[in-house]
Structure formats: C-alpha cells, structure tokens
Amino acid sequence: MTMSRRKLSHRSGFTLFEVLIALAVFMMAVIGIATALNTAIQSALEVRQRSMLRTELESQLAIRMGDPLEKEGLVLAAKDNHGIRVEERLQPFVGKDREGREIQHLATLTITASIGNQS
C-alpha cells in the first residue's frame, strides 16, 4: 500500500515553476501577435489615406482640365472636403515654340492635398 501512495503522489501534476514558464511563453506569443496586428492596422490606415489623397488629387486635376482656374489659387478646407485639405496654385508660365517665340497664356497648376490640417 505504501508503494501505491508514492506512485499516486508522484503523478500529481505540473509544478508552479512549470506553470509560470508556460504562462510567460504564452504571454510572449500574445504580445507578438498584438504587435503584428497593430502594425498591420497602421499600414492599412496609411494605405487608405494615401488612396483617398490620390483620388482627391485625380478628381481635382480632372475638374481643372475641364474648368481651369482663373485666379491665382484655391484652398479647400479639410472640414469642407471630407477631411482632405486641397490647395491649388496657378502660376504663369511662358513657354517657347520651336522657333523660339514665346507662347502666352500658359500656366503651371500645382495641386497639393493633405489629410486634416497638415500642410
């Protein structure tokens, strides 16, 4: 009977140290997964913002190709334009043809877009 008691007490389970090591390994895995998930979310947000900016720039360029600016520039505030600030600048440009004669009534259009109040 003494022999069977020793076998039973020997098979009891995990020690406290083993449980703590297992928890530490599990926590490291969870932290690694959380960090990777956070990085993926930040990357997705940045891609979305860049896509929105590109779409806005393409839209503004299409508008200006059909309806050129007649004044020096235009600024669309972020609060009035879905959180995207757009600044358009029109600067006179004098080009020359192949014979070297100046071509009048040309301009350079610069369109800048940013998320929020950033410049």
Biotite code that builds the C-alpha atoms (Angstrom):
import biotite.structure as struc

atoms = struc.array([
    struc.Atom([0.000, 0.000, 0.000], chain_id="A", res_id=1, res_name="MET", atom_name="CA", element="C"),
    struc.Atom([2.868, 2.377, 0.646], chain_id="A", res_id=2, res_name="THR", atom_name="CA", element="C"),
    struc.Atom([4.140, 1.752, -2.843], chain_id="A", res_id=3, res_name="MET", atom_name="CA", element="C"),
    struc.Atom([0.840, 2.761, -4.481], chain_id="A", res_id=4, res_name="SER", atom_name="CA", element="C"),
    struc.Atom([0.678, 6.004, -2.449], chain_id="A", res_id=5, res_name="ARG", atom_name="CA", element="C"),
    struc.Atom([4.118, 7.040, -3.672], chain_id="A", res_id=6, res_name="ARG", atom_name="CA", element="C"),
    struc.Atom([3.161, 6.432, -7.289], chain_id="A", res_id=7, res_name="LYS", atom_name="CA", element="C"),
    struc.Atom([-0.015, 8.474, -6.904], chain_id="A", res_id=8, res_name="LEU", atom_name="CA", element="C"),
    struc.Atom([1.728, 11.420, -5.270], chain_id="A", res_id=9, res_name="SER", atom_name="CA", element="C"),
    struc.Atom([4.446, 11.373, -7.939], chain_id="A", res_id=10, res_name="HIS", atom_name="CA", element="C"),
    struc.Atom([1.892, 11.697, -10.780], chain_id="A", res_id=11, res_name="ARG", atom_name="CA", element="C"),
    struc.Atom([0.135, 14.708, -9.245], chain_id="A", res_id=12, res_name="SER", atom_name="CA", element="C"),
    struc.Atom([0.595, 17.403, -11.993], chain_id="A", res_id=13, res_name="GLY", atom_name="CA", element="C"),
    struc.Atom([2.633, 20.436, -13.018], chain_id="A", res_id=14, res_name="PHE", atom_name="CA", element="C"),
    struc.Atom([4.779, 22.383, -10.607], chain_id="A", res_id=15, res_name="THR", atom_name="CA", element="C"),
    struc.Atom([4.273, 26.083, -10.032], chain_id="A", res_id=16, res_name="LEU", atom_name="CA", element="C"),
    struc.Atom([7.503, 26.811, -11.904], chain_id="A", res_id=17, res_name="PHE", atom_name="CA", element="C"),
    struc.Atom([6.306, 24.917, -14.981], chain_id="A", res_id=18, res_name="GLU", atom_name="CA", element="C"),
    struc.Atom([3.002, 26.788, -14.983], chain_id="A", res_id=19, res_name="VAL", atom_name="CA", element="C"),
    struc.Atom([4.811, 30.147, -14.709], chain_id="A", res_id=20, res_name="LEU", atom_name="CA", element="C"),
    struc.Atom([7.127, 29.270, -17.614], chain_id="A", res_id=21, res_name="ILE", atom_name="CA", element="C"),
    struc.Atom([4.134, 28.205, -19.722], chain_id="A", res_id=22, res_name="ALA", atom_name="CA", element="C"),
    struc.Atom([2.331, 31.484, -18.925], chain_id="A", res_id=23, res_name="LEU", atom_name="CA", element="C"),
    struc.Atom([5.436, 33.501, -19.799], chain_id="A", res_id=24, res_name="ALA", atom_name="CA", element="C"),
    struc.Atom([5.759, 31.760, -23.177], chain_id="A", res_id=25, res_name="VAL", atom_name="CA", element="C"),
    struc.Atom([2.039, 32.271, -23.849], chain_id="A", res_id=26, res_name="PHE", atom_name="CA", element="C"),
    struc.Atom([2.257, 35.983, -22.948], chain_id="A", res_id=27, res_name="MET", atom_name="CA", element="C"),
    struc.Atom([5.239, 36.478, -25.266], chain_id="A", res_id=28, res_name="MET", atom_name="CA", element="C"),
    struc.Atom([3.256, 34.902, -28.105], chain_id="A", res_id=29, res_name="ALA", atom_name="CA", element="C"),
    struc.Atom([0.222, 37.085, -27.374], chain_id="A", res_id=30, res_name="VAL", atom_name="CA", element="C"),
    struc.Atom([2.373, 40.238, -27.264], chain_id="A", res_id=31, res_name="ILE", atom_name="CA", element="C"),
    struc.Atom([3.988, 39.294, -30.573], chain_id="A", res_id=32, res_name="GLY", atom_name="CA", element="C"),
    struc.Atom([0.617, 38.735, -32.220], chain_id="A", res_id=33, res_name="ILE", atom_name="CA", element="C"),
    struc.Atom([-0.757, 42.014, -30.812], chain_id="A", res_id=34, res_name="ALA", atom_name="CA", element="C"),
    struc.Atom([2.271, 43.930, -32.111], chain_id="A", res_id=35, res_name="THR", atom_name="CA", element="C"),
    struc.Atom([1.939, 42.372, -35.571], chain_id="A", res_id=36, res_name="ALA", atom_name="CA", element="C"),
    struc.Atom([-1.783, 43.159, -35.631], chain_id="A", res_id=37, res_name="LEU", atom_name="CA", element="C"),
    struc.Atom([-1.156, 46.772, -34.621], chain_id="A", res_id=38, res_name="ASN", atom_name="CA", element="C"),
    struc.Atom([1.437, 47.162, -37.385], chain_id="A", res_id=39, res_name="THR", atom_name="CA", element="C"),
    struc.Atom([-0.958, 45.683, -39.948], chain_id="A", res_id=40, res_name="ALA", atom_name="CA", element="C"),
    struc.Atom([-3.757, 48.041, -38.876], chain_id="A", res_id=41, res_name="ILE", atom_name="CA", element="C"),
    struc.Atom([-1.459, 51.091, -39.061], chain_id="A", res_id=42, res_name="GLN", atom_name="CA", element="C"),
    struc.Atom([-0.271, 50.045, -42.525], chain_id="A", res_id=43, res_name="SER", atom_name="CA", element="C"),
    struc.Atom([-3.839, 49.567, -43.731], chain_id="A", res_id=44, res_name="ALA", atom_name="CA", element="C"),
    struc.Atom([-4.793, 53.010, -42.411], chain_id="A", res_id=45, res_name="LEU", atom_name="CA", element="C"),
    struc.Atom([-1.841, 54.632, -44.167], chain_id="A", res_id=46, res_name="GLU", atom_name="CA", element="C"),
    struc.Atom([-2.701, 52.883, -47.448], chain_id="A", res_id=47, res_name="VAL", atom_name="CA", element="C"),
    struc.Atom([-6.306, 54.059, -47.118], chain_id="A", res_id=48, res_name="ARG", atom_name="CA", element="C"),
    struc.Atom([-5.232, 57.654, -46.506], chain_id="A", res_id=49, res_name="GLN", atom_name="CA", element="C"),
    struc.Atom([-2.862, 57.603, -49.477], chain_id="A", res_id=50, res_name="ARG", atom_name="CA", element="C"),
    struc.Atom([-5.615, 56.166, -51.648], chain_id="A", res_id=51, res_name="SER", atom_name="CA", element="C"),
    struc.Atom([-8.011, 58.918, -50.549], chain_id="A", res_id=52, res_name="MET", atom_name="CA", element="C"),
    struc.Atom([-5.390, 61.574, -51.287], chain_id="A", res_id=53, res_name="LEU", atom_name="CA", element="C"),
    struc.Atom([-4.657, 60.130, -54.710], chain_id="A", res_id=54, res_name="ARG", atom_name="CA", element="C"),
    struc.Atom([-8.353, 60.002, -55.569], chain_id="A", res_id=55, res_name="THR", atom_name="CA", element="C"),
    struc.Atom([-8.793, 63.611, -54.445], chain_id="A", res_id=56, res_name="GLU", atom_name="CA", element="C"),
    struc.Atom([-5.799, 64.762, -56.498], chain_id="A", res_id=57, res_name="LEU", atom_name="CA", element="C"),
    struc.Atom([-7.075, 62.942, -59.577], chain_id="A", res_id=58, res_name="GLU", atom_name="CA", element="C"),
    struc.Atom([-10.538, 64.468, -59.089], chain_id="A", res_id=59, res_name="SER", atom_name="CA", element="C"),
    struc.Atom([-9.161, 67.990, -58.731], chain_id="A", res_id=60, res_name="GLN", atom_name="CA", element="C"),
    struc.Atom([-6.982, 67.554, -61.808], chain_id="A", res_id=61, res_name="LEU", atom_name="CA", element="C"),
    struc.Atom([-9.969, 66.330, -63.851], chain_id="A", res_id=62, res_name="ALA", atom_name="CA", element="C"),
    struc.Atom([-12.022, 69.320, -62.648], chain_id="A", res_id=63, res_name="ILE", atom_name="CA", element="C"),
    struc.Atom([-9.271, 71.768, -63.593], chain_id="A", res_id=64, res_name="ARG", atom_name="CA", element="C"),
    struc.Atom([-8.784, 70.215, -67.016], chain_id="A", res_id=65, res_name="MET", atom_name="CA", element="C"),
    struc.Atom([-12.452, 70.953, -67.770], chain_id="A", res_id=66, res_name="GLY", atom_name="CA", element="C"),
    struc.Atom([-12.703, 74.229, -65.864], chain_id="A", res_id=67, res_name="ASP", atom_name="CA", element="C"),
    struc.Atom([-9.332, 75.981, -65.456], chain_id="A", res_id=68, res_name="PRO", atom_name="CA", element="C"),
    struc.Atom([-8.703, 78.356, -62.586], chain_id="A", res_id=69, res_name="LEU", atom_name="CA", element="C"),
    struc.Atom([-8.958, 81.980, -63.486], chain_id="A", res_id=70, res_name="GLU", atom_name="CA", element="C"),
    struc.Atom([-7.470, 83.319, -60.291], chain_id="A", res_id=71, res_name="LYS", atom_name="CA", element="C"),
    struc.Atom([-4.156, 82.713, -58.580], chain_id="A", res_id=72, res_name="GLU", atom_name="CA", element="C"),
    struc.Atom([-5.236, 79.788, -56.409], chain_id="A", res_id=73, res_name="GLY", atom_name="CA", element="C"),
    struc.Atom([-7.840, 77.994, -54.374], chain_id="A", res_id=74, res_name="LEU", atom_name="CA", element="C"),
    struc.Atom([-7.841, 76.356, -50.937], chain_id="A", res_id=75, res_name="VAL", atom_name="CA", element="C"),
    struc.Atom([-10.445, 73.801, -49.869], chain_id="A", res_id=76, res_name="LEU", atom_name="CA", element="C"),
    struc.Atom([-10.507, 73.419, -46.087], chain_id="A", res_id=77, res_name="ALA", atom_name="CA", element="C"),
    struc.Atom([-10.419, 69.907, -44.651], chain_id="A", res_id=78, res_name="ALA", atom_name="CA", element="C"),
    struc.Atom([-13.690, 70.448, -42.764], chain_id="A", res_id=79, res_name="LYS", atom_name="CA", element="C"),
    struc.Atom([-15.464, 71.221, -46.054], chain_id="A", res_id=80, res_name="ASP", atom_name="CA", element="C"),
    struc.Atom([-13.862, 68.426, -48.069], chain_id="A", res_id=81, res_name="ASN", atom_name="CA", element="C"),
    struc.Atom([-14.223, 65.111, -46.167], chain_id="A", res_id=82, res_name="HIS", atom_name="CA", element="C"),
    struc.Atom([-11.111, 65.740, -44.040], chain_id="A", res_id=83, res_name="GLY", atom_name="CA", element="C"),
    struc.Atom([-8.806, 66.383, -47.006], chain_id="A", res_id=84, res_name="ILE", atom_name="CA", element="C"),
    struc.Atom([-7.223, 69.812, -47.378], chain_id="A", res_id=85, res_name="ARG", atom_name="CA", element="C"),
    struc.Atom([-6.581, 70.771, -51.006], chain_id="A", res_id=86, res_name="VAL", atom_name="CA", element="C"),
    struc.Atom([-4.520, 73.728, -52.143], chain_id="A", res_id=87, res_name="GLU", atom_name="CA", element="C"),
    struc.Atom([-4.346, 74.731, -55.788], chain_id="A", res_id=88, res_name="GLU", atom_name="CA", element="C"),
    struc.Atom([-1.825, 77.267, -57.075], chain_id="A", res_id=89, res_name="ARG", atom_name="CA", element="C"),
    struc.Atom([-1.745, 78.696, -60.544], chain_id="A", res_id=90, res_name="LEU", atom_name="CA", element="C"),
    struc.Atom([1.471, 80.330, -61.673], chain_id="A", res_id=91, res_name="GLN", atom_name="CA", element="C"),
    struc.Atom([2.041, 81.994, -65.036], chain_id="A", res_id=92, res_name="PRO", atom_name="CA", element="C"),
    struc.Atom([4.334, 80.114, -67.379], chain_id="A", res_id=93, res_name="PHE", atom_name="CA", element="C"),
    struc.Atom([5.867, 81.392, -70.558], chain_id="A", res_id=94, res_name="VAL", atom_name="CA", element="C"),
    struc.Atom([6.746, 78.638, -72.972], chain_id="A", res_id=95, res_name="GLY", atom_name="CA", element="C"),
    struc.Atom([8.566, 78.813, -76.273], chain_id="A", res_id=96, res_name="LYS", atom_name="CA", element="C"),
    struc.Atom([7.777, 77.118, -79.553], chain_id="A", res_id=97, res_name="ASP", atom_name="CA", element="C"),
    struc.Atom([10.335, 75.504, -81.857], chain_id="A", res_id=98, res_name="ARG", atom_name="CA", element="C"),
    struc.Atom([11.254, 78.819, -83.425], chain_id="A", res_id=99, res_name="GLU", atom_name="CA", element="C"),
    struc.Atom([11.888, 80.366, -80.005], chain_id="A", res_id=100, res_name="GLY", atom_name="CA", element="C"),
    struc.Atom([8.770, 82.541, -79.933], chain_id="A", res_id=101, res_name="ARG", atom_name="CA", element="C"),
    struc.Atom([7.030, 82.934, -76.591], chain_id="A", res_id=102, res_name="GLU", atom_name="CA", element="C"),
    struc.Atom([3.696, 81.214, -76.113], chain_id="A", res_id=103, res_name="ILE", atom_name="CA", element="C"),
    struc.Atom([1.408, 83.340, -73.979], chain_id="A", res_id=104, res_name="GLN", atom_name="CA", element="C"),
    struc.Atom([-1.493, 82.404, -71.682], chain_id="A", res_id=105, res_name="HIS", atom_name="CA", element="C"),
    struc.Atom([0.106, 79.285, -70.226], chain_id="A", res_id=106, res_name="LEU", atom_name="CA", element="C"),
    struc.Atom([0.190, 78.427, -66.542], chain_id="A", res_id=107, res_name="ALA", atom_name="CA", element="C"),
    struc.Atom([1.555, 75.809, -64.198], chain_id="A", res_id=108, res_name="THR", atom_name="CA", element="C"),
    struc.Atom([-1.045, 74.249, -61.908], chain_id="A", res_id=109, res_name="LEU", atom_name="CA", element="C"),
    struc.Atom([0.168, 72.798, -58.609], chain_id="A", res_id=110, res_name="THR", atom_name="CA", element="C"),
    struc.Atom([-2.320, 70.794, -56.551], chain_id="A", res_id=111, res_name="ILE", atom_name="CA", element="C"),
    struc.Atom([-1.385, 69.746, -53.008], chain_id="A", res_id=112, res_name="THR", atom_name="CA", element="C"),
    struc.Atom([-3.575, 67.535, -50.837], chain_id="A", res_id=113, res_name="ALA", atom_name="CA", element="C"),
    struc.Atom([-3.166, 66.511, -47.206], chain_id="A", res_id=114, res_name="SER", atom_name="CA", element="C"),
    struc.Atom([-5.185, 64.742, -44.523], chain_id="A", res_id=115, res_name="ILE", atom_name="CA", element="C"),
    struc.Atom([-6.652, 67.136, -41.959], chain_id="A", res_id=116, res_name="GLY", atom_name="CA", element="C"),
    struc.Atom([-4.871, 70.410, -41.215], chain_id="A", res_id=117, res_name="ASN", atom_name="CA", element="C"),
    struc.Atom([-1.431, 69.156, -42.227], chain_id="A", res_id=118, res_name="GLN", atom_name="CA", element="C"),
    struc.Atom([0.457, 71.082, -44.872], chain_id="A", res_id=119, res_name="SER", atom_name="CA", element="C"),
])
